[in-house]
């Protein structure tokens, strides 16, 4: 996780929780409208939360030619979902606590 342009925290075993799931009626994929990533490293901790809205689906094969799309769809149906999001990052790093809030976006790619 970063703060003011620097990587200040990493945790390869961070916990990720997906909630407020919405199922795409066309693809069947379940997309999280809310995400929380929580990590610890010794006494340091960080939690990133995002609450998404305005779900936008993009077919990842749409820019390929018809033959490639046809062949690829025999084994996969890749889509990207992009959401506008309000986020917060709560950190306690080396005894210093900070909270950063803002507006941004997140995206998730799905392959079946």
N, C-alpha and C positions, 0 to 999 in steps of 0.2 A: 504494500500500500504506500501511497505517496502523500507527501505534504509539502506544499510550497516548492514544487518542482524537484523534490528529492525522494528517493525510495528510503523510507524510514522503518519499514516493517515487512517481513516476509514470514510465511508459515505454510510449508508444503502440505501440512495436514489440517488446514483450516476447514471448518464445518460450513457447508452451504445448505441453506434451507430455502426451498421454493414454496411459496404459498399463493393463495388467491389464484388458483389455476383456471384458465379459460381454454376450453376445447375449440379448436378450429373445425367448424362443421364440414369444410371442404376436404381438409387433409387428415383430420383426426388427431393431429398433434395437440398436446396439452402445453400451453405456454404460461409461464409464471408471470403474474402481474406484480408480484412482490418478491424480492430476493433479499436474503440476509447472509452475509459472509462474516464468520467470527473466527478469530485466530488468537493464539497465545504463543508467546516466546519468552520463557522465564517469567518475570514479573510484568512484562510488557503485554498489552492487549490491544486489539483493534476490532471494531465492528463497522461494517459498511452495510447500509440499508438503501434499497431503492424501491420506489413504488411507481409502477409504470401505468401509462394510459396511452390512448391513441395507437392501438396495435396496428402495425402495417406489415403485411406479408409480401415477400418478394420471392419469386421462383428463381432459384439459383441457376437453372438451366436455360432461362429465357433468351439469353444472348448467344446461345449456341445454335448451330444449324439444325434443321429438322431431323436429319439422320442421326446426329449425335444425341439429340434430345430423345429420340425414339429408343436408341440403344441404351442410353443411360437409365431411362425410366423402367427398363426391364429388371434393373437391380436396385434402384434407389429413387427416392422422391425428395430431393433436397429443397428446403425452403429456409429463408431467413426471416425472422420476425424482429422488427425494430419497434421500440417503444420510447416515447418521451417519458422522462422520469424526474421525480424529486428524489434527491439522495441526501444521506447524511453519513459522515465518517466520524466515529468517536474513537479516540486513541488515548492511551496512557503509555507513553514511551519514555523510559528512563526517568520516571517520576513526574513528567510533564503531561498534563491532560489538555486535550484540544478537541474541539468539535468543529467540523466543517460541513456546511449545508449548501446545497445549490440545486440547479436545474440542469439536466443534461439528457442523455439517452443511453440505452443499452440495447444490445442485440444478441440474439441466440440463433445459431444455425442448427437445423434438424436434418438428419439423414436417416431414412428408413430402409 
